[in-house]
Amino acid sequence: MTVGELVYQQAIEAGYDPNSTSLKGFISPITTMMQKMESYQQAFEKMTAPLTHTKKTFDAVQSCAETLSKIKVPKLPPIPSHFYNTDEEMTFSPMRSVQDVRVINTEEVSSTPAKQENKLVAVSYKLPQNATWESLDIKFIDGHFVKVSYPNMKSQKFDYKDMGFINMKTTKPDYKWQLLKVIAENGGALLNEKWNSKFGRNVKYELNKGLKNFFDMDTNPIPHYRKNRGYEPLFYLRDDN
């Protein structure tokens, strides 16, 4: 029995006559109130299901939270003290840079018929302090190799890749190596009459830069063009052929 029905039943028992017109003014507000109470009850019944679902969701979340609170998070090891400077700021040592790198095949360093691999090897022929270009000797053995000698240093053989004169697109000698070889083939000096236009304006400049880097020198080994000798290196350059 609803609340409205209960109120109506009590009114009947108290002597209320629904057919009487004398109490209509009194019964009308009661009827309105009963209708509102019935609508409130219906709204409450509709809210029961969502409230029940919300409670179940809250209980599930609370259970997960209790489970997570029981998990022990491992502590990370402390950072070694040598990574900090005097101001307690983290610092890292700079990475070492490698210059004059060439790519060689393992067949050059091993006779074992193993699978071919590529390795990076740092190559240079650093001259001693106070060294002079005039004491350096470079001799072409063939088109790809030279023999380098300097007083009180062991003579060594290098190819164009060792000295950084490689065309990265073709892996063949670049124009700098070709210019060095042409100078050697012409007795260690190159005049304009025998200058090849393919070398361009900057090839000699780049050749100087490469030689300084390979031999660890500061001054240019090939001076400016001279009228009588042309482009003549300060070091002794010749072609063994």
Contacts in CASP RR format, 6 or more apart in sequence:
PFRMAT RR
TARGET T0000
AUTHOR 0000-0000-0000
METHOD contacts of the structure
MODEL  1
MTVGELVYQQAIEAGYDPNSTSLKGFISPITTMMQKMESYQQAFEKMTAP
LTHTKKTFDAVQSCAETLSKIKVPKLPPIPSHFYNTDEEMTFSPMRSVQD
VRVINTEEVSSTPAKQENKLVAVSYKLPQNATWESLDIKFIDGHFVKVSY
PNMKSQKFDYKDMGFINMKTTKPDYKWQLLKVIAENGGALLNEKWNSKFG
RNVKYELNKGLKNFFDMDTNPIPHYRKNRGYEPLFYLRDDN
1 9 0 8 1.000
2 38 0 8 1.000
2 41 0 8 1.000
3 34 0 8 1.000
3 37 0 8 1.000
3 38 0 8 1.000
3 41 0 8 1.000
4 34 0 8 1.000
4 37 0 8 1.000
4 38 0 8 1.000
7 30 0 8 1.000
7 34 0 8 1.000
8 34 0 8 1.000
11 27 0 8 1.000
11 30 0 8 1.000
12 18 0 8 1.000
16 23 0 8 1.000
16 27 0 8 1.000
17 23 0 8 1.000
18 27 0 8 1.000
79 90 0 8 1.000
83 90 0 8 1.000
83 91 0 8 1.000
83 92 0 8 1.000
84 90 0 8 1.000
84 91 0 8 1.000
85 91 0 8 1.000
98 120 0 8 1.000
98 122 0 8 1.000
99 122 0 8 1.000
99 124 0 8 1.000
99 213 0 8 1.000
100 122 0 8 1.000
100 123 0 8 1.000
100 124 0 8 1.000
100 162 0 8 1.000
100 164 0 8 1.000
100 213 0 8 1.000
100 214 0 8 1.000
101 120 0 8 1.000
101 121 0 8 1.000
101 122 0 8 1.000
101 123 0 8 1.000
102 120 0 8 1.000
102 121 0 8 1.000
102 123 0 8 1.000
102 161 0 8 1.000
102 162 0 8 1.000
102 164 0 8 1.000
102 166 0 8 1.000
103 118 0 8 1.000
103 119 0 8 1.000
103 120 0 8 1.000
103 161 0 8 1.000
104 118 0 8 1.000
104 119 0 8 1.000
104 121 0 8 1.000
104 161 0 8 1.000
105 116 0 8 1.000
105 117 0 8 1.000
105 118 0 8 1.000
106 114 0 8 1.000
106 116 0 8 1.000
106 117 0 8 1.000
106 118 0 8 1.000
106 119 0 8 1.000
107 116 0 8 1.000
123 158 0 8 1.000
123 162 0 8 1.000
123 163 0 8 1.000
124 214 0 8 1.000
124 215 0 8 1.000
124 216 0 8 1.000
125 148 0 8 1.000
125 150 0 8 1.000
125 153 0 8 1.000
125 156 0 8 1.000
125 158 0 8 1.000
125 214 0 8 1.000
125 215 0 8 1.000
126 215 0 8 1.000
126 216 0 8 1.000
127 136 0 8 1.000
127 150 0 8 1.000
127 153 0 8 1.000
127 215 0 8 1.000
127 216 0 8 1.000
127 217 0 8 1.000
128 152 0 8 1.000
128 153 0 8 1.000
131 150 0 8 1.000
131 215 0 8 1.000
131 217 0 8 1.000
132 234 0 8 1.000
133 217 0 8 1.000
133 219 0 8 1.000
133 221 0 8 1.000
133 233 0 8 1.000
133 234 0 8 1.000
133 235 0 8 1.000
134 234 0 8 1.000
134 235 0 8 1.000
134 236 0 8 1.000
135 150 0 8 1.000
135 151 0 8 1.000
135 235 0 8 1.000
136 148 0 8 1.000
136 149 0 8 1.000
136 150 0 8 1.000
136 215 0 8 1.000
136 221 0 8 1.000
136 235 0 8 1.000
136 236 0 8 1.000
137 148 0 8 1.000
137 149 0 8 1.000
137 150 0 8 1.000
137 235 0 8 1.000
137 236 0 8 1.000
138 146 0 8 1.000
138 147 0 8 1.000
138 148 0 8 1.000
138 184 0 8 1.000
138 235 0 8 1.000
138 236 0 8 1.000
138 237 0 8 1.000
138 238 0 8 1.000
139 146 0 8 1.000
139 147 0 8 1.000
139 149 0 8 1.000
139 184 0 8 1.000
139 237 0 8 1.000
139 238 0 8 1.000
139 239 0 8 1.000
139 240 0 8 1.000
140 146 0 8 1.000
140 181 0 8 1.000
140 184 0 8 1.000
140 185 0 8 1.000
140 238 0 8 1.000
140 239 0 8 1.000
140 240 0 8 1.000
140 241 0 8 1.000
141 147 0 8 1.000
141 157 0 8 1.000
141 240 0 8 1.000
142 240 0 8 1.000
142 241 0 8 1.000
143 173 0 8 1.000
143 181 0 8 1.000
144 159 0 8 1.000
144 160 0 8 1.000
144 173 0 8 1.000
145 157 0 8 1.000
145 158 0 8 1.000
145 159 0 8 1.000
146 157 0 8 1.000
146 158 0 8 1.000
146 159 0 8 1.000
146 163 0 8 1.000
147 155 0 8 1.000
147 156 0 8 1.000
147 157 0 8 1.000
148 155 0 8 1.000
148 156 0 8 1.000
148 157 0 8 1.000
148 158 0 8 1.000
149 155 0 8 1.000
160 166 0 8 1.000
160 173 0 8 1.000
160 174 0 8 1.000
160 177 0 8 1.000
163 177 0 8 1.000
163 210 0 8 1.000
163 211 0 8 1.000
163 214 0 8 1.000
164 210 0 8 1.000
164 214 0 8 1.000
165 173 0 8 1.000
165 174 0 8 1.000
165 176 0 8 1.000
165 177 0 8 1.000
165 180 0 8 1.000
165 207 0 8 1.000
165 210 0 8 1.000
166 172 0 8 1.000
166 173 0 8 1.000
166 174 0 8 1.000
166 177 0 8 1.000
167 173 0 8 1.000
167 174 0 8 1.000
173 181 0 8 1.000
175 198 0 8 1.000
175 199 0 8 1.000
175 200 0 8 1.000
175 203 0 8 1.000
176 203 0 8 1.000
176 206 0 8 1.000
176 207 0 8 1.000
176 210 0 8 1.000
178 199 0 8 1.000
179 190 0 8 1.000
179 199 0 8 1.000
179 203 0 8 1.000
179 204 0 8 1.000
179 207 0 8 1.000
180 207 0 8 1.000
180 237 0 8 1.000
181 239 0 8 1.000
182 190 0 8 1.000
182 194 0 8 1.000
182 196 0 8 1.000
183 189 0 8 1.000
183 190 0 8 1.000
183 231 0 8 1.000
183 232 0 8 1.000
183 233 0 8 1.000
183 237 0 8 1.000
184 237 0 8 1.000
184 238 0 8 1.000
184 239 0 8 1.000
185 239 0 8 1.000
186 194 0 8 1.000
187 237 0 8 1.000
187 238 0 8 1.000
187 239 0 8 1.000
188 232 0 8 1.000
188 233 0 8 1.000
188 237 0 8 1.000
188 238 0 8 1.000
189 229 0 8 1.000
189 230 0 8 1.000
189 231 0 8 1.000
189 232 0 8 1.000
190 230 0 8 1.000
190 231 0 8 1.000
190 232 0 8 1.000
191 229 0 8 1.000
191 230 0 8 1.000
192 225 0 8 1.000
192 230 0 8 1.000
195 231 0 8 1.000
204 222 0 8 1.000
204 231 0 8 1.000
207 222 0 8 1.000
208 220 0 8 1.000
208 221 0 8 1.000
208 222 0 8 1.000
211 217 0 8 1.000
211 221 0 8 1.000
211 222 0 8 1.000
212 218 0 8 1.000
212 219 0 8 1.000
212 220 0 8 1.000
212 221 0 8 1.000
215 221 0 8 1.000
221 233 0 8 1.000
221 234 0 8 1.000
221 235 0 8 1.000
222 231 0 8 1.000
222 232 0 8 1.000
222 233 0 8 1.000
222 234 0 8 1.000
223 232 0 8 1.000
223 234 0 8 1.000
225 231 0 8 1.000
226 232 0 8 1.000
END
